Amino acid sequence: MWLVGVCDPRPARVYCPRCGEKMRWDKKELSLRVFLKDAVEEIFNVDSKFLKTVRLLLTKPGFLTKFLKV
């Protein structure tokens, strides 16, 4: 068991009541596999609006300029 709490180092709780930081981790949460999974998830997690914007930029280049011009 690892303790991390910056403001409340007592191991009796899972989350710090002041900051919400997780105070205990399982060993499997600290594995390379979990780290790589989380890294790939963060890198490739793309919002749907971003994909729609890219699609419009590639298929109708002037549409967004005309649409957003006030």
KARA-V427032 format. One record per residue. RES is the residue in one letter. PHI is phi in radians with two decimals (none if undefined). PSI is psi in whole degrees, 0 to 359 (none if undefined). OMEGA is omega in radians with two decimals (NA if undefined). Layout:
res: <RES & RES>
phi: <PHI & PHI>
psi: <PSI & PSI>
omega: <OMEGA & OMEGA>
This chain:
res: <M & W & L & V & G & V & C & D & P & R & P & A & R & V & Y & C & P & R & C & G & E & K & M & R & W & D & K & K & E & L & S & L & R & V & F & L & K & D & A & V & E & E & I & F & N & V & D & S & K & F & L & K & T & V & R & L & L & L & T & K & P & G & F & L & T & K & F & L & K & V>
phi: <none & -1.87 & -1.93 & -2.21 & -0.81 & -1.39 & -1.76 & -2.53 & -1.33 & -1.25 & -1.40 & -1.27 & -1.96 & -1.44 & -2.11 & -1.22 & -1.22 & -1.56 & -1.96 & 1.45 & -1.22 & -1.25 & -1.72 & -2.25 & -2.25 & -1.41 & -1.10 & -1.19 & -1.27 & -1.74 & -1.37 & -1.12 & -1.06 & -1.15 & -1.07 & -1.15 & -1.07 & -1.13 & -1.12 & -1.11 & -1.08 & -1.21 & -1.23 & -1.74 & -1.38 & -1.98 & -1.24 & -1.14 & -1.13 & -1.10 & -1.12 & -1.12 & -1.14 & -1.10 & -1.06 & -1.14 & -1.12 & -1.44 & -1.65 & -2.35 & -0.98 & -1.57 & -1.08 & -1.15 & -1.12 & -1.19 & -1.18 & -1.57 & -1.22 & -1.81>
psi: <132 & 141 & 136 & 341 & 120 & 317 & 345 & 87 & 6 & 131 & 7 & 338 & 155 & 321 & 145 & 130 & 342 & 313 & 346 & 5 & 138 & 130 & 340 & 143 & 148 & 158 & 327 & 337 & 341 & 11 & 160 & 323 & 313 & 320 & 312 & 322 & 314 & 321 & 313 & 320 & 317 & 322 & 316 & 7 & 102 & 136 & 146 & 328 & 324 & 315 & 321 & 320 & 316 & 318 & 315 & 322 & 326 & 326 & 324 & 80 & 323 & 353 & 313 & 324 & 314 & 321 & 320 & 350 & 126 & none>
omega: <3.12 & 3.09 & -3.07 & -2.97 & -3.14 & -3.06 & 3.13 & -3.00 & -3.14 & -3.06 & -3.07 & -3.09 & 3.08 & 3.13 & 3.10 & -3.13 & -3.12 & -3.03 & 3.13 & -3.14 & 3.11 & -3.04 & -3.12 & 3.05 & 2.97 & 3.12 & -3.13 & 3.07 & -3.12 & -3.10 & 3.12 & 3.14 & 3.13 & 3.11 & -3.14 & 3.10 & 3.13 & 3.14 & 3.12 & 3.12 & 3.14 & -3.11 & -3.02 & 3.09 & -3.04 & 3.11 & -3.11 & 3.11 & 3.09 & 3.14 & 3.10 & 3.13 & 3.12 & 3.12 & 3.12 & 3.11 & -3.14 & -3.07 & -3.12 & -3.01 & -3.08 & -3.05 & -3.11 & 3.12 & 3.14 & -3.09 & -3.06 & 3.13 & -3.09 & NA>
